[in-house]
Amino acid sequence: MRIIKEINHELFRITFFHWNGKYLIKLEQGDLEQTFKVDEFDILNPNELDNLLSDKFLNNAMQRFRAMNEDLTRALENI
């Protein structure tokens, strides 16, 4: 797996990887992470990966992180 690029966004740490015919976009926030896989044939130039990070995409990711955190918190309370 090869790291293509890292971005320290104000809300996330974003890492782009190239691996096994796919580009992986990993968003991390604290102990949580989300990974998106994009077939390398869907992106002509790896520099285009940044175009996927629209405000809507990142806002939706933030909502998922909140839901993930709530789910984990509830699960830990039941241990």
Helices and strands as residue ranges (DSSP letters): E 2-8, E 13-19, E 22-29, E 32-39, G 40-42, G 46-52, H 55-77
